[in-house]
């Protein structure tokens, strides 16, 4: 799967992107923090299976943050460094 500013074949354009990347990055970071903290609490109380599940979700959030950051960099290169608000 190529990681560019916009996935091929999607409805969005450079002016109106398909996904608000900045918001998606913040939400993935929030999910990582919440899942990690809850996993640590579950491990301390002895609930290992739910703890491992939350750690798996935290890993998914990290992968999502990496993909979003790569797409943000590609968008910045395509648009010559133009800044975007949270919802763009």
N, CA and C of each residue as an Amber inpcrd file, in Angstrom:
protein
   264
   0.8410000  -1.1700000   0.0000000   0.0000000   0.0000000   0.0000000
   0.8870000   1.2350000   0.0000000   0.7760000   2.0790000  -0.9850000
   1.5770000   3.2890000  -0.9950000   1.0660000   4.2780000   0.0500000
   1.9940000   4.9190000   0.7210000   1.6200000   5.8980000   1.7360000
   1.9320000   7.2640000   1.1720000   0.9150000   7.9200000   0.6660000
   1.0810000   9.2520000   0.1070000   0.2240000  10.2350000   0.8670000
   0.0510000  11.4040000   0.2890000  -0.7690000  12.4170000   0.9320000
  -2.2310000  11.9950000   0.9900000  -2.6520000  11.2040000   0.0400000
  -4.0380000  10.7440000  -0.0550000  -4.0260000   9.3360000  -0.6380000
  -4.7460000   8.3760000  -0.0400000  -4.7890000   7.0380000  -0.6360000
  -5.3760000   7.0890000  -2.0450000  -4.8400000   6.3030000  -2.9850000
  -5.3520000   6.3430000  -4.3500000  -6.8050000   5.8900000  -4.4180000
  -7.5800000   6.5490000  -5.2630000  -8.9780000   6.1680000  -5.4630000
  -9.9400000   6.7170000  -4.4370000  -9.5120000   7.5870000  -3.5430000
 -10.4020000   8.1390000  -2.5220000 -11.0820000   9.4120000  -3.0340000
 -12.1180000   9.8330000  -2.3410000 -12.9240000  10.9730000  -2.7660000
 -12.2700000  12.3240000  -2.5090000 -11.3430000  12.4070000  -1.6020000
 -10.7780000  13.6950000  -1.2140000  -9.8170000  14.2620000  -2.2360000
  -9.5320000  15.5280000  -2.0620000  -8.5430000  16.2170000  -2.8780000
  -7.5320000  16.8530000  -1.9390000  -6.5450000  17.5320000  -2.4890000
  -5.5640000  18.2130000  -1.6470000  -6.2430000  19.3220000  -0.8590000
  -7.1760000  20.0240000  -1.4800000  -7.8840000  21.1030000  -0.7930000
  -8.8390000  20.5690000   0.2870000  -9.4940000  19.4570000   0.0210000
 -10.4070000  18.8470000   0.9800000 -10.0180000  17.3860000   1.1520000
  -9.1550000  17.0960000   2.1380000  -8.6380000  15.7390000   2.2860000
  -9.7090000  14.7520000   2.7170000  -9.4330000  13.4850000   2.4410000
 -10.3390000  12.4030000   2.8000000 -10.3650000  12.2000000   4.3110000
  -9.2250000  12.3610000   4.9560000  -9.1140000  12.1140000   6.3860000
  -8.4310000  13.3020000   7.0560000  -8.9950000  13.8230000   8.1620000
  -8.3120000  14.9030000   8.8790000  -7.1030000  14.3310000   9.6190000
  -5.9360000  14.4210000   9.0210000  -4.7570000  13.7200000   9.5250000
  -4.3160000  14.2150000  10.8930000  -4.3890000  15.5160000  11.1290000
  -3.9590000  16.0390000  12.4320000  -4.8520000  15.5210000  13.5530000
  -6.1440000  15.5320000  13.3330000  -7.0770000  15.0150000  14.3270000
  -6.8680000  13.5200000  14.5360000  -6.6530000  12.8060000  13.4580000
  -6.4230000  11.3630000  13.5510000  -5.1480000  11.0490000  14.3330000
  -4.1230000  11.8700000  14.1750000  -2.8800000  11.6820000  14.9220000
  -3.0990000  11.9040000  16.4150000  -3.8440000  12.9400000  16.7710000
  -4.1300000  13.2110000  18.1800000  -4.9680000  12.1010000  18.7960000
  -5.9610000  11.6210000  18.0760000  -6.7980000  10.5470000  18.5990000
  -6.0130000   9.2480000  18.7670000  -5.0970000   8.9550000  17.8430000
  -4.2720000   7.7550000  17.9770000  -3.3430000   7.8800000  19.1790000
  -2.7840000   9.0590000  19.4080000  -1.9220000   9.2680000  20.5750000
  -2.7150000   9.1140000  21.8700000  -3.9270000   9.6530000  21.8820000
  -4.7900000   9.4990000  23.0570000  -5.1110000   8.0250000  23.3040000
  -5.4390000   7.2880000  22.2420000  -5.7240000   5.8610000  22.3820000
  -4.5210000   5.0930000  22.8910000  -3.3240000   5.4560000  22.4340000
  -2.1090000   4.8010000  22.9100000  -1.9250000   5.0190000  24.4110000
  -2.0760000   6.2590000  24.8520000  -1.8830000   6.5680000  26.2740000
  -2.9220000   5.8560000  27.1400000  -4.1740000   5.9200000  26.7400000
  -5.2450000   5.2950000  27.5300000  -5.0600000   3.7760000  27.5910000
  -4.7860000   3.1520000  26.4660000  -4.6100000   1.6960000  26.4440000
  -3.4000000   1.2670000  27.2630000  -2.3230000   2.0290000  27.2000000
  -1.1340000   1.6790000  27.9570000  -1.3720000   1.8070000  29.4520000
  -1.9840000   2.9000000  29.8700000  -2.2500000   3.0960000  31.3000000
  -3.2010000   2.0220000  31.8240000  -4.2680000   1.7480000  31.0850000
  -5.2060000   0.7220000  31.5280000  -4.5650000  -0.6680000  31.5380000
  -3.6860000  -0.9530000  30.5830000  -3.0050000  -2.2490000  30.5570000
  -2.1150000  -2.4020000  31.7860000  -1.4070000  -1.3540000  32.1560000
  -0.5570000  -1.4200000  33.3510000  -1.4100000  -1.6590000  34.5890000
  -2.5280000  -0.9640000  34.6910000  -3.4220000  -1.1680000  35.8400000
  -3.9700000  -2.5890000  35.8770000  -4.3240000  -3.1270000  34.7130000
  -4.8370000  -4.4920000  34.6760000  -3.7660000  -5.5100000  35.0310000
  -2.5410000  -5.2930000  34.5910000  -1.4560000  -6.2030000  34.9610000
  -1.2070000  -6.1740000  36.4650000  -1.3010000  -4.9960000  37.0560000
  -1.0820000  -4.8870000  38.5110000  -2.1660000  -5.5890000  39.3120000
  -3.3780000  -5.6470000  38.7840000  -4.4680000  -6.3090000  39.5100000
  -4.5620000  -7.7900000  39.1890000  -3.7290000  -8.2630000  38.2450000
  -3.7150000  -9.6870000  37.9450000  -4.5460000 -10.1050000  36.7470000
  -5.1180000  -9.1870000  36.0550000  -5.9280000  -9.4960000  34.8680000
  -5.0220000  -9.4250000  33.6450000  -4.3390000 -10.5120000  33.3610000
  -3.3200000 -10.4690000  32.3090000  -3.8970000 -10.5070000  30.8960000
  -4.9400000 -11.2780000  30.6630000  -5.4880000 -11.3890000  29.3030000
  -6.0340000 -10.0440000  28.8090000  -6.8800000  -9.3510000  29.6000000
  -7.3100000  -8.0260000  29.1310000  -6.1350000  -7.0430000  29.0110000
  -5.1300000  -7.2090000  29.8610000  -3.9500000  -6.3510000  29.7640000
  -3.2220000  -6.5460000  28.4460000  -3.0680000  -7.7960000  28.0270000
  -2.4190000  -8.0630000  26.7430000  -3.2540000  -7.5510000  25.5730000
  -4.5760000  -7.6610000  25.6930000  -5.4350000  -7.1300000  24.6280000
  -5.2870000  -5.6130000  24.4960000  -5.2270000  -4.9300000  25.6350000
  -5.0480000  -3.4790000  25.5830000  -3.6640000  -3.1020000  25.0610000
  -2.6520000  -3.8990000  25.3800000  -1.3240000  -3.6320000  24.8210000
  -1.3200000  -3.8400000  23.3050000  -2.0920000  -4.8130000  22.8270000
  -2.2070000  -5.0120000  21.3810000  -2.8710000  -3.8010000  20.7320000
  -3.9060000  -3.2530000  21.3760000  -4.5560000  -2.0520000  20.8470000
  -3.6100000  -0.8540000  20.8880000  -2.7720000  -0.7800000  21.9290000
  -1.7830000   0.2930000  22.0040000  -0.7940000   0.1740000  20.8440000
  -0.4290000  -1.0390000  20.4890000   0.4680000  -1.2480000  19.3530000
  -0.1990000  -0.8140000  18.0480000  -1.4740000  -1.1100000  17.9000000
  -2.2180000  -0.6610000  16.7160000  -2.2290000   0.8660000  16.6570000
  -2.3760000   1.5180000  17.8020000  -2.3650000   2.9890000  17.8290000
  -0.9990000   3.5300000  17.4120000   0.0700000   2.8620000  17.8230000
   1.4150000   3.2970000  17.4200000   1.5870000   3.1560000  15.9100000
   1.1350000   2.0380000  15.3520000   1.2300000   1.8460000  13.9060000
   0.4140000   2.9080000  13.1820000  -0.7670000   3.2240000  13.6930000
  -1.5950000   4.2650000  13.0790000  -0.9090000   5.6200000  13.1490000
  -0.2570000   5.9300000  14.2750000   0.4670000   7.1960000  14.3750000
   1.5950000   7.2740000  13.3510000   2.2890000   6.1730000  13.1300000
   3.3750000   6.1540000  12.1420000   2.8330000   6.3880000  10.7420000
   1.7480000   5.6910000  10.3840000   1.1530000   5.8480000   9.0520000
   0.6400000   7.2730000   8.8470000  -0.0130000   7.8220000   9.8520000
  -0.5370000   9.1890000   9.7370000   0.6060000  10.1830000   9.5930000
   1.6800000   9.9970000  10.3580000   2.8110000  10.9210000  10.2440000
   3.4470000  10.8470000   8.8570000   3.5470000   9.6520000   8.2990000
   4.0810000   9.5190000   6.9440000   3.1800000  10.2190000   5.9270000
   1.8610000  10.1080000   6.0980000   0.9350000  10.7940000   5.1990000
   0.9980000  12.3060000   5.3730000   1.1980000  12.7860000   6.6300000
   1.3360000  14.2270000   6.8580000   2.5890000  14.7610000   6.1780000
   3.6840000  14.0120000   6.2570000   4.9230000  14.4410000   5.5920000
   4.7490000  14.4810000   4.0780000   4.0740000  13.4740000   3.5350000
   3.8340000  13.4600000   2.0900000   2.9540000  14.6330000   1.6800000
   1.9540000  14.9520000   2.4990000   1.0860000  16.0940000   2.2000000
   1.8700000  17.3970000   2.2710000   2.7490000  17.5100000   3.2650000
   3.5480000  18.7360000   3.3940000   4.4740000  18.9150000   2.1950000
   5.0810000  17.8090000   1.7060000   5.9310000  17.8960000   0.5180000
   5.1150000  18.2770000  -0.7110000   3.9050000  17.7230000  -0.8350000
   3.0660000  18.0030000  -1.9990000   2.5510000  19.4380000  -1.9970000
   2.3870000  20.0200000  -0.8090000   1.8240000  21.3690000  -0.7120000
   2.8620000  22.4200000  -0.3530000   4.1130000  22.1120000  -0.4250000
   5.2160000  23.0530000  -0.1640000   5.1840000  23.6400000   1.2440000
   4.9280000  22.8200000   2.2520000   5.0440000  23.2500000   3.6360000
   3.8800000  24.0240000   4.2030000   2.7240000  24.0160000   3.5670000
   1.5480000  24.7420000   4.0760000   1.0780000  24.0990000   5.3820000
   0.7910000  24.9060000   6.4040000   0.3060000  24.4020000   7.6910000
  -1.1820000  24.1150000   7.6160000  -1.6330000  23.1840000   8.4630000
  -3.0360000  22.7980000   8.4820000  -3.5660000  22.9180000   9.9030000
  -4.8670000  23.1680000  10.0090000  -5.4920000  23.2070000  11.3210000
  -5.7060000  21.7770000  11.8000000  -6.2870000  21.6610000  12.9770000
  -6.5150000  20.3410000  13.5730000  -7.4380000  19.4830000  12.7160000
  -8.4030000  20.0750000  12.0470000  -9.4080000  19.3210000  11.3120000
  -9.1340000  19.2300000   9.8310000  -7.8950000  19.4650000   9.4040000
  -7.5400000  19.3500000   7.9820000  -6.5630000  18.2240000   7.7940000
